[in-house]
Amino acid sequence: QVQFVESGGGVVQPGGSLRLSCAASGSFSIVTMGWHRQAPGKQRELVAAITRGGSTNYVDSVKGRFTISRDNAKNTVYLQMNSLKPEDTAVYYCHAVALISPSTRDYWGQGTQVTVGS
């Protein structure tokens, strides 16, 4: 089992910044970590992901504004969000892919609300 501690959500004005963090704990090797988001009435989408080796992937709408990083020793992933827009408003979920040989398993955090607006 993988457990998460998420933090960093909140309310911010358009153009502002927030930093999300997610610390994962468990007895498994975590391969990929990332953040997904779900806005009201919309499907959950991948925002950004990072492998253990540091390869990253972003949804087009956040490229150039968001930066994902990871501390492998702490099993912690960060999402620096700059130039936030109202359309970034959503619940952001931490996601981890754990290696449970010979396969992998997905784990999700409880979510943290990000609201961009006045």
C-alpha positions in Angstrom: 0.0 0.0 0.0 1.2 3.5 -0.8 0.0 6.5 1.3 0.3 10.1 0.4 0.6 13.4 2.2 -0.5 16.2 -0.2 -0.2 19.9 0.5 0.0 23.3 -1.2 -3.5 23.9 -2.6 -5.5 27.0 -2.0 -6.9 30.1 -3.6 -4.8 32.4 -5.7 -5.4 35.4 -8.0 -5.0 34.9 -11.8 -1.3 35.2 -12.7 -0.3 34.0 -9.3 1.7 30.9 -8.2 1.2 27.9 -6.1 3.4 24.9 -5.3 1.9 21.5 -4.6 3.8 18.7 -2.9 3.1 15.1 -2.4 5.1 12.7 -0.2 4.5 9.0 -0.8 5.3 6.3 1.7 5.1 2.6 1.4 7.2 -0.5 0.9 7.2 -0.5 -2.9 9.4 1.1 -5.4 7.7 4.0 -7.0 8.3 4.3 -10.7 6.4 7.3 -11.9 4.8 10.1 -9.9 2.6 12.9 -11.2 -0.4 15.1 -10.8 -3.8 14.8 -12.4 -6.7 17.3 -12.1 -10.4 17.2 -12.3 -12.6 20.3 -12.8 -16.3 20.3 -12.1 -18.1 18.5 -15.0 -14.9 17.4 -16.7 -12.9 14.3 -16.9 -9.8 13.8 -14.8 -6.7 14.7 -16.9 -3.0 14.2 -16.6 -1.3 17.5 -15.7 2.3 16.4 -15.4 4.3 13.3 -14.6 7.9 12.5 -13.9 9.8 9.2 -14.0 12.3 8.0 -11.5 15.0 8.9 -14.0 13.7 12.5 -14.4 11.8 12.3 -17.7 8.8 14.6 -17.7 5.5 14.9 -19.5 3.1 17.8 -19.5 -0.4 18.4 -20.8 -0.1 21.1 -23.5 -2.2 23.7 -21.6 0.4 23.9 -18.8 3.6 23.8 -20.7 5.8 26.7 -20.0 3.9 27.5 -16.8 4.1 24.4 -14.6 7.2 22.5 -13.6 7.2 19.1 -12.0 10.2 17.9 -10.0 10.9 14.9 -7.7 13.1 14.0 -4.8 13.6 10.2 -5.1 15.2 9.9 -1.7 12.0 11.3 -0.1 9.5 9.8 -2.7 8.2 13.3 -3.0 6.9 15.1 -6.1 6.4 18.8 -6.5 4.4 20.8 -8.9 5.4 24.5 -9.3 2.5 26.3 -10.9 3.1 29.8 -12.2 1.0 32.2 -14.3 -2.2 30.5 -13.0 -5.4 30.9 -15.0 -9.0 30.5 -13.9 -9.2 27.4 -16.1 -6.5 25.8 -13.9 -9.1 25.6 -11.1 -9.6 22.0 -10.2 -9.0 19.3 -7.6 -5.4 18.1 -8.1 -4.6 14.5 -7.4 -1.2 13.0 -6.7 -0.6 9.8 -8.6 2.1 7.2 -8.2 2.8 4.0 -10.1 4.4 1.5 -7.8 6.4 -1.5 -9.0 4.9 -4.7 -7.5 6.9 -7.2 -9.4 6.2 -8.4 -12.0 3.6 -5.7 -12.6 2.7 -2.2 -11.5 -0.2 -0.7 -9.6 -1.7 2.8 -9.5 -2.2 4.8 -6.3 -4.0 8.1 -5.8 -3.9 10.8 -3.2 -7.1 12.3 -1.7 -6.8 15.5 -3.8 -6.2 19.1 -3.0 -8.3 22.0 -4.3 -6.7 24.7 -6.4 -8.9 27.8 -7.1 -7.8 30.6 -9.4 -10.0 33.6 -9.2 -10.9 36.7 -7.4 
